[in-house]
Structures are given as C-alpha cells and as structure tokens.
Amino acid sequence: MKITMIVCQDNPEVIWNAFRLANMMIEGKDDVSIFLNGPSVCYEQSDSGQFPLRELAKSFTLSEGRLLA
C-alpha cells in the first residue's frame, strides 16, 4: 500500500509518533512518504532523549522511506 503522511506540528511527541508509525508501516512492506510542512521541518531541533527524532528519521530514510519537506 502507498501511504503519505503530512505532519505540520512542532510538538516533538506528534512528530515522534509519525516517524514510529511510518517505520512500522515500512516493516510491513508498505511504501511510505512523510511530508514535513511548516514548523515540523525543523524537527531536528526538537530531538531529545525522550523523543529521539534524528534516530527515527535516519531509520526511516535508510529503510527506503521518503522524507519530503
């Protein structure tokens, strides 16, 4: 299945959950894209121990997910 997720929040928990869901979908062999819009484009600034956004984004892109901004 082809799926595109659009994220336009600056809340780290929302972005973290989007990346987690996208990574689970990729494991299920889905074709997933994430489009970051507005404040979510700066997701790396919200990276923390509680919400490791850079790590999840790296896993997503290395697993053939498409990250668009």
C-alpha positions as CSV (number, residue, x, y, z in Angstrom):
1,M,0.0,0.0,0.0
2,K,1.2,3.5,-0.7
3,I,0.9,6.0,2.2
4,T,1.8,9.6,2.5
5,M,1.7,11.2,6.0
6,I,1.6,15.0,6.3
7,V,3.0,16.5,9.5
8,C,2.7,20.2,10.3
9,Q,3.2,20.3,14.1
10,D,6.2,21.5,16.1
11,N,5.2,19.2,19.0
12,P,8.0,16.6,19.3
13,E,5.7,13.9,20.5
14,V,3.5,14.2,17.4
15,I,6.5,14.1,15.1
16,W,8.0,11.1,17.0
17,N,4.7,9.2,16.7
18,A,4.5,9.9,13.0
19,F,8.0,8.5,12.4
20,R,7.3,5.5,14.6
21,L,4.1,4.7,12.7
22,A,5.9,5.2,9.4
23,N,8.7,2.9,10.4
24,M,6.2,0.2,11.5
25,M,4.5,0.5,8.1
26,I,7.7,0.1,6.3
27,E,8.4,-3.1,8.2
28,G,5.0,-4.3,7.0
29,K,6.3,-3.7,3.4
30,D,4.2,-0.5,2.8
31,D,5.5,2.3,0.6
32,V,5.6,5.3,3.0
33,S,6.4,9.0,2.5
34,I,6.4,11.7,5.1
35,F,5.8,15.3,4.1
36,L,7.0,17.8,6.7
37,N,5.2,21.1,6.5
38,G,5.5,24.4,8.4
39,P,7.1,24.0,11.8
40,S,7.7,20.3,11.5
41,V,10.5,21.0,9.0
42,C,12.8,21.9,12.0
43,Y,12.1,18.5,13.7
44,E,15.9,18.0,14.4
45,Q,15.8,20.9,16.9
46,S,13.3,19.0,19.0
47,D,15.5,15.9,19.2
48,S,15.9,14.7,22.8
49,G,16.4,11.6,24.9
50,Q,12.7,11.3,25.3
51,F,11.9,11.8,21.6
52,P,14.9,10.7,19.5
53,L,13.7,12.2,16.3
54,R,17.0,12.1,14.4
55,E,17.4,8.4,15.1
56,L,13.9,7.6,13.9
57,A,14.3,9.8,10.8
58,K,17.5,8.1,9.9
59,S,15.9,4.6,10.3
60,F,13.0,5.8,8.1
61,T,15.2,7.1,5.3
62,L,17.6,4.1,5.4
63,S,14.6,1.8,5.1
64,E,13.6,3.4,1.8
65,G,11.1,5.8,3.3
66,R,10.8,9.1,1.5
67,L,11.1,12.2,3.6
68,L,9.9,15.4,1.9
69,A,9.9,19.0,3.2
